Amino acid sequence: AYANDNYPVYHSVHDNFYWMTHFGDPNFTYNAAIGEVWAQVAMAIATTPIIPYNPVRYYEKLLEMYNQLESKHGSALKQNNITT
């Protein structure tokens, strides 16, 4: 079966502006709605940080982990001449 049975003129010789304005979506209602959806998706992608990053919390976590490492393994690190 054809993958897009709801739009059989897709990528055919009839898939043109005339067909769209007379048969497919004369007022471009669906085209406008899809355009708005994709614009909102693009805006969300463009404005959302890929990795939410808070430098203060990152510093605090690093300091906490450093202190744990130092308290648990500080003497072993010094014996092996490893500085932190």
BAZA-432312 format. One record per residue: x, y, z of N, C-alpha, C in turn; residue number from 1; residue in one letter. Coordinates in Angstrom, 2 decimals. Atoms other than C-alpha are relative to their C-alpha. Layout:
<recs>
<n_east->X	n_north->Y	n_up->Z	ca_east->X	ca_north->Y	ca_up->Z	c_east->X	c_north->Y	c_up->Z	n->NUM	res->A> $
...
</recs>
This chain:
<recs>
<n_east->0.84	n_north->-1.19	n_up->0.00	ca_east->0.00	ca_north->0.00	ca_up->0.00	c_east->0.88	c_north->1.24	c_up->0.00	n->1	res->A> $
<n_east->-0.70	n_north->-1.28	n_up->0.06	ca_east->1.02	ca_north->3.58	ca_up->-0.58	c_east->0.16	c_north->0.56	c_up->1.41	n->2	res->Y> $
<n_east->-0.31	n_north->-0.46	n_up->-1.36	ca_east->2.64	ca_north->5.13	ca_up->2.49	c_east->-0.83	c_north->1.20	c_up->0.41	n->3	res->A> $
<n_east->0.75	n_north->-1.19	n_up->-0.34	ca_east->0.62	ca_north->8.34	ca_up->2.29	c_east->-1.31	c_north->0.03	c_up->-0.78	n->4	res->N> $
<n_east->1.28	n_north->0.12	n_up->0.70	ca_east->-2.91	ca_north->7.39	ca_up->1.19	c_east->-0.86	c_north->1.24	c_up->0.12	n->5	res->D> $
<n_east->0.80	n_north->-1.21	n_up->-0.18	ca_east->-4.33	ca_north->10.69	ca_up->2.49	c_east->0.42	c_north->1.12	c_up->-0.94	n->6	res->N> $
<n_east->-0.49	n_north->-1.04	n_up->0.90	ca_east->-2.31	ca_north->12.73	ca_up->-0.01	c_east->0.62	c_north->-0.68	c_up->-1.22	n->7	res->Y> $
<n_east->-0.50	n_north->0.83	n_up->1.10	ca_east->-2.04	ca_north->10.64	ca_up->-3.19	c_east->0.74	c_north->0.77	c_up->-1.09	n->8	res->P> $
<n_east->-0.73	n_north->-0.75	n_up->1.03	ca_east->-0.66	ca_north->13.48	ca_up->-5.34	c_east->1.40	c_north->0.39	c_up->0.45	n->9	res->V> $
<n_east->-1.30	n_north->-0.35	n_up->-0.56	ca_east->2.42	ca_north->13.82	ca_up->-3.13	c_east->1.13	c_north->-0.40	c_up->-0.95	n->10	res->Y> $
<n_east->-1.15	n_north->0.18	n_up->0.90	ca_east->5.52	ca_north->14.20	ca_up->-5.33	c_east->-0.40	c_north->-0.51	c_up->-1.38	n->11	res->H> $
<n_east->0.41	n_north->0.35	n_up->1.36	ca_east->3.50	ca_north->13.65	ca_up->-8.48	c_east->0.00	c_north->1.28	c_up->-0.83	n->12	res->S> $
<n_east->0.07	n_north->-1.16	n_up->0.88	ca_east->3.10	ca_north->15.97	ca_up->-11.47	c_east->-1.11	c_north->0.96	c_up->0.44	n->13	res->V> $
<n_east->1.14	n_north->-0.81	n_up->-0.45	ca_east->-0.11	ca_north->17.23	ca_up->-9.83	c_east->0.26	c_north->0.70	c_up->1.33	n->14	res->H> $
<n_east->-0.34	n_north->-0.61	n_up->-1.29	ca_east->1.59	ca_north->18.28	ca_up->-6.59	c_east->0.55	c_north->1.40	c_up->-0.27	n->15	res->D> $
<n_east->-0.42	n_north->-1.36	n_up->0.33	ca_east->1.65	ca_north->22.00	ca_up->-7.34	c_east->-0.92	c_north->1.02	c_up->0.67	n->16	res->N> $
<n_east->0.75	n_north->-1.08	n_up->-0.64	ca_east->0.26	ca_north->25.36	ca_up->-6.25	c_east->-1.48	c_north->-0.02	c_up->-0.42	n->17	res->F> $
<n_east->1.39	n_north->0.04	n_up->0.48	ca_east->-2.86	ca_north->25.06	ca_up->-8.43	c_east->-0.80	c_north->-1.07	c_up->0.75	n->18	res->Y> $
<n_east->0.71	n_north->1.08	n_up->-0.68	ca_east->-3.83	ca_north->21.71	ca_up->-6.92	c_east->-0.25	c_north->0.36	c_up->1.46	n->19	res->W> $
<n_east->0.13	n_north->-0.34	n_up->-1.42	ca_east->-3.21	ca_north->22.97	ca_up->-3.39	c_east->-1.07	c_north->1.06	c_up->0.21	n->20	res->M> $
<n_east->0.97	n_north->-1.09	n_up->-0.19	ca_east->-5.26	ca_north->26.17	ca_up->-3.85	c_east->-1.41	c_north->-0.37	c_up->-0.42	n->21	res->T> $
<n_east->1.34	n_north->0.39	n_up->0.44	ca_east->-8.18	ca_north->24.37	ca_up->-5.52	c_east->-0.53	c_north->-1.26	c_up->0.69	n->22	res->H> $
<n_east->0.46	n_north->1.27	n_up->-0.54	ca_east->-8.31	ca_north->20.94	ca_up->-3.88	c_east->0.59	c_north->-0.34	c_up->1.37	n->23	res->F> $
<n_east->-0.70	n_north->0.47	n_up->-1.20	ca_east->-5.75	ca_north->20.32	ca_up->-1.15	c_east->-0.30	c_north->0.79	c_up->1.25	n->24	res->G> $
<n_east->0.18	n_north->-0.87	n_up->-1.17	ca_east->-5.90	ca_north->23.25	ca_up->1.25	c_east->-0.22	c_north->1.42	c_up->-0.51	n->25	res->D> $
<n_east->0.23	n_north->-1.28	n_up->0.69	ca_east->-7.53	ca_north->26.23	ca_up->-0.51	c_east->0.31	c_north->1.24	c_up->0.84	n->26	res->P> $
<n_east->-0.27	n_north->-1.17	n_up->-0.85	ca_east->-7.25	ca_north->28.63	ca_up->2.44	c_east->1.33	c_north->-0.11	c_up->0.73	n->27	res->N> $
<n_east->-1.29	n_north->0.28	n_up->-0.65	ca_east->-3.89	ca_north->27.19	ca_up->3.55	c_east->-0.14	c_north->-0.06	c_up->1.52	n->28	res->F> $
<n_east->0.25	n_north->0.13	n_up->-1.43	ca_east->-5.42	ca_north->26.51	ca_up->6.95	c_east->0.92	c_north->-1.04	c_up->0.63	n->29	res->T> $
<n_east->-0.85	n_north->1.07	n_up->-0.54	ca_east->-3.57	ca_north->23.23	ca_up->7.51	c_east->1.48	c_north->0.36	c_up->-0.13	n->30	res->Y> $
<n_east->-1.39	n_north->-0.40	n_up->0.18	ca_east->-0.35	ca_north->24.59	ca_up->6.07	c_east->0.43	c_north->1.03	c_up->1.04	n->31	res->N> $
<n_east->-0.32	n_north->-1.01	n_up->-1.02	ca_east->-0.48	ca_north->27.59	ca_up->8.42	c_east->0.11	c_north->-0.64	c_up->1.38	n->32	res->A> $
<n_east->-0.04	n_north->0.66	n_up->-1.31	ca_east->-1.22	ca_north->25.36	ca_up->11.42	c_east->1.29	c_north->-0.79	c_up->0.17	n->33	res->A> $
<n_east->-1.24	n_north->0.77	n_up->-0.07	ca_east->1.69	ca_north->23.05	ca_up->10.64	c_east->1.20	c_north->0.94	c_up->0.10	n->34	res->I> $
<n_east->-1.08	n_north->-0.99	n_up->-0.09	ca_east->3.93	ca_north->26.08	ca_up->10.10	c_east->0.15	c_north->0.56	c_up->1.40	n->35	res->G> $
<n_east->-0.05	n_north->-0.52	n_up->-1.37	ca_east->2.99	ca_north->27.44	ca_up->13.52	c_east->0.56	c_north->-1.04	c_up->0.97	n->36	res->E> $
<n_east->-0.51	n_north->1.06	n_up->-0.87	ca_east->3.64	ca_north->24.10	ca_up->15.19	c_east->1.51	c_north->-0.12	c_up->-0.14	n->37	res->V> $
<n_east->-1.45	n_north->0.14	n_up->0.21	ca_east->7.09	ca_north->23.80	ca_up->13.59	c_east->0.75	c_north->1.24	c_up->0.47	n->38	res->W> $
<n_east->-0.65	n_north->-1.21	n_up->-0.52	ca_east->7.87	ca_north->27.43	ca_up->14.49	c_east->0.15	c_north->-0.08	c_up->1.52	n->39	res->A> $
<n_east->-0.08	n_north->0.16	n_up->-1.46	ca_east->7.07	ca_north->26.67	ca_up->18.14	c_east->1.03	c_north->-1.05	c_up->0.38	n->40	res->Q> $
<n_east->-1.02	n_north->1.02	n_up->-0.26	ca_east->9.20	ca_north->23.53	ca_up->18.02	c_east->1.39	c_north->0.59	c_up->-0.18	n->41	res->V> $
<n_east->-1.30	n_north->-0.62	n_up->0.25	ca_east->12.09	ca_north->25.50	ca_up->16.51	c_east->0.36	c_north->0.98	c_up->1.10	n->42	res->A> $
<n_east->-0.26	n_north->-0.95	n_up->-1.08	ca_east->11.74	ca_north->28.21	ca_up->19.17	c_east->0.38	c_north->-0.72	c_up->1.28	n->43	res->M> $
<n_east->-0.32	n_north->0.77	n_up->-1.21	ca_east->11.75	ca_north->25.63	ca_up->21.96	c_east->1.40	c_north->-0.58	c_up->-0.09	n->44	res->A> $
<n_east->-1.34	n_north->0.56	n_up->0.17	ca_east->14.86	ca_north->23.98	ca_up->20.54	c_east->1.06	c_north->1.09	c_up->0.11	n->45	res->I> $
<n_east->-0.99	n_north->-1.08	n_up->0.02	ca_east->16.62	ca_north->27.32	ca_up->20.06	c_east->0.18	c_north->0.65	c_up->1.36	n->46	res->A> $
<n_east->-0.09	n_north->-0.73	n_up->-1.27	ca_east->15.87	ca_north->28.70	ca_up->23.53	c_east->0.23	c_north->-0.89	c_up->1.21	n->47	res->T> $
<n_east->-0.22	n_north->0.91	n_up->-1.12	ca_east->16.24	ca_north->25.59	ca_up->25.71	c_east->1.47	c_north->-0.39	c_up->0.06	n->48	res->T> $
<n_east->-1.40	n_north->0.42	n_up->-0.10	ca_east->19.75	ca_north->24.95	ca_up->27.03	c_east->0.12	c_north->-1.51	c_up->-0.24	n->49	res->P> $
<n_east->-0.20	n_north->1.42	n_up->0.26	ca_east->21.10	ca_north->21.64	ca_up->25.81	c_east->0.30	c_north->-0.71	c_up->1.30	n->50	res->I> $
<n_east->-0.31	n_north->0.54	n_up->-1.31	ca_east->22.60	ca_north->20.95	ca_up->29.21	c_east->-0.21	c_north->1.13	c_up->1.00	n->51	res->I> $
<n_east->0.20	n_north->-1.04	n_up->-1.00	ca_east->21.13	ca_north->23.04	ca_up->32.01	c_east->1.22	c_north->0.06	c_up->0.93	n->52	res->P> $
<n_east->-1.27	n_north->-0.14	n_up->-0.70	ca_east->24.23	ca_north->24.38	ca_up->33.75	c_east->-0.07	c_north->1.15	c_up->0.99	n->53	res->Y> $
<n_east->-0.04	n_north->-1.01	n_up->-1.04	ca_east->24.46	ca_north->26.24	ca_up->37.04	c_east->1.41	c_north->-0.03	c_up->0.59	n->54	res->N> $
<n_east->-1.40	n_north->0.02	n_up->-0.45	ca_east->28.11	ca_north->27.17	ca_up->37.76	c_east->0.16	c_north->-0.05	c_up->1.52	n->55	res->P> $
<n_east->-0.12	n_north->0.00	n_up->-1.46	ca_east->27.51	ca_north->27.78	ca_up->41.47	c_east->-0.26	c_north->-1.40	c_up->0.56	n->56	res->V> $
<n_east->0.29	n_north->1.37	n_up->-0.46	ca_east->25.90	ca_north->24.37	ca_up->42.02	c_east->1.10	c_north->-0.96	c_up->-0.42	n->57	res->R> $
<n_east->-1.09	n_north->0.85	n_up->0.48	ca_east->28.65	ca_north->22.77	ca_up->39.93	c_east->1.22	c_north->0.14	c_up->0.92	n->58	res->Y> $
<n_east->-1.13	n_north->-0.25	n_up->-0.91	ca_east->31.35	ca_north->24.39	ca_up->42.11	c_east->-0.25	c_north->-0.65	c_up->1.35	n->59	res->Y> $
<n_east->0.32	n_north->0.57	n_up->-1.30	ca_east->29.57	ca_north->23.35	ca_up->45.29	c_east->0.10	c_north->-1.53	c_up->-0.01	n->60	res->E> $
<n_east->-0.08	n_north->1.46	n_up->0.11	ca_east->29.29	ca_north->19.74	ca_up->44.11	c_east->1.44	c_north->-0.46	c_up->-0.13	n->61	res->K> $
<n_east->-1.41	n_north->0.35	n_up->0.12	ca_east->32.94	ca_north->19.64	ca_up->43.05	c_east->0.72	c_north->0.12	c_up->1.34	n->62	res->L> $
<n_east->-0.61	n_north->-0.19	n_up->-1.31	ca_east->33.99	ca_north->21.01	ca_up->46.44	c_east->-0.41	c_north->-1.12	c_up->0.96	n->63	res->L> $
<n_east->0.49	n_north->1.09	n_up->-0.85	ca_east->31.84	ca_north->18.43	ca_up->48.23	c_east->0.71	c_north->-1.31	c_up->-0.35	n->64	res->E> $
<n_east->-0.67	n_north->1.23	n_up->0.42	ca_east->33.34	ca_north->15.60	ca_up->46.18	c_east->1.49	c_north->0.04	c_up->0.34	n->65	res->M> $
<n_east->-1.41	n_north->-0.15	n_up->-0.35	ca_east->36.87	ca_north->16.94	ca_up->46.73	c_east->0.20	c_north->-0.27	c_up->1.50	n->66	res->Y> $
<n_east->-0.11	n_north->0.19	n_up->-1.45	ca_east->36.31	ca_north->17.05	ca_up->50.50	c_east->-0.21	c_north->-1.47	c_up->0.38	n->67	res->N> $
<n_east->0.20	n_north->1.43	n_up->-0.26	ca_east->34.98	ca_north->13.47	ca_up->50.47	c_east->1.23	c_north->-0.80	c_up->-0.39	n->68	res->Q> $
<n_east->-1.21	n_north->0.69	n_up->0.46	ca_east->37.98	ca_north->12.29	ca_up->48.47	c_east->1.15	c_north->0.22	c_up->0.99	n->69	res->L> $
<n_east->-1.09	n_north->-0.35	n_up->-0.92	ca_east->40.39	ca_north->14.08	ca_up->50.80	c_east->-0.19	c_north->-0.69	c_up->1.35	n->70	res->E> $
<n_east->0.22	n_north->0.61	n_up->-1.32	ca_east->38.76	ca_north->12.76	ca_up->53.98	c_east->0.11	c_north->-1.53	c_up->-0.05	n->71	res->S> $
<n_east->-0.04	n_north->1.46	n_up->0.08	ca_east->38.49	ca_north->9.14	ca_up->52.77	c_east->1.36	c_north->-0.53	c_up->-0.44	n->72	res->K> $
<n_east->-1.21	n_north->0.55	n_up->0.62	ca_east->41.72	ca_north->8.77	ca_up->50.81	c_east->1.20	c_north->0.95	c_up->0.06	n->73	res->H> $
<n_east->-1.07	n_north->-1.00	n_up->-0.06	ca_east->43.90	ca_north->11.75	ca_up->51.77	c_east->1.36	c_north->-0.58	c_up->0.33	n->74	res->G> $
<n_east->-1.30	n_north->0.57	n_up->-0.39	ca_east->46.62	ca_north->9.71	ca_up->53.48	c_east->0.57	c_north->-0.89	c_up->-1.10	n->75	res->S> $
<n_east->-0.48	n_north->0.86	n_up->1.09	ca_east->46.83	ca_north->7.18	ca_up->50.62	c_east->0.49	c_north->0.85	c_up->-1.17	n->76	res->A> $
<n_east->-0.43	n_north->-0.88	n_up->1.09	ca_east->47.08	ca_north->10.00	ca_up->48.11	c_east->1.38	c_north->0.60	c_up->0.31	n->77	res->L> $
<n_east->-1.29	n_north->-0.59	n_up->-0.39	ca_east->49.94	ca_north->11.62	ca_up->50.07	c_east->1.12	c_north->-1.04	c_up->-0.04	n->78	res->K> $
<n_east->-1.02	n_north->1.06	n_up->0.03	ca_east->51.79	ca_north->8.30	ca_up->50.44	c_east->0.46	c_north->-0.30	c_up->-1.42	n->79	res->Q> $
<n_east->-0.34	n_north->0.27	n_up->1.40	ca_east->51.72	ca_north->7.87	ca_up->46.68	c_east->0.36	c_north->1.26	c_up->-0.77	n->80	res->N> $
<n_east->-0.44	n_north->-1.27	n_up->0.58	ca_east->52.77	ca_north->11.48	ca_up->46.10	c_east->-0.99	c_north->0.55	c_up->-1.03	n->81	res->N> $
<n_east->1.05	n_north->-0.54	n_up->0.86	ca_east->49.43	ca_north->12.43	ca_up->44.53	c_east->-0.56	c_north->1.23	c_up->0.68	n->82	res->I> $
<n_east->0.51	n_north->-1.24	n_up->-0.58	ca_east->48.42	ca_north->16.02	ca_up->45.11	c_east->-1.37	c_north->0.32	c_up->-0.59	n->83	res->T> $
<n_east->1.34	n_north->-0.38	n_up->0.45	ca_east->44.94	ca_north->17.40	ca_up->44.89	c_east->-0.11	c_north->1.50	c_up->-0.07	n->84	res->T> $
</recs>
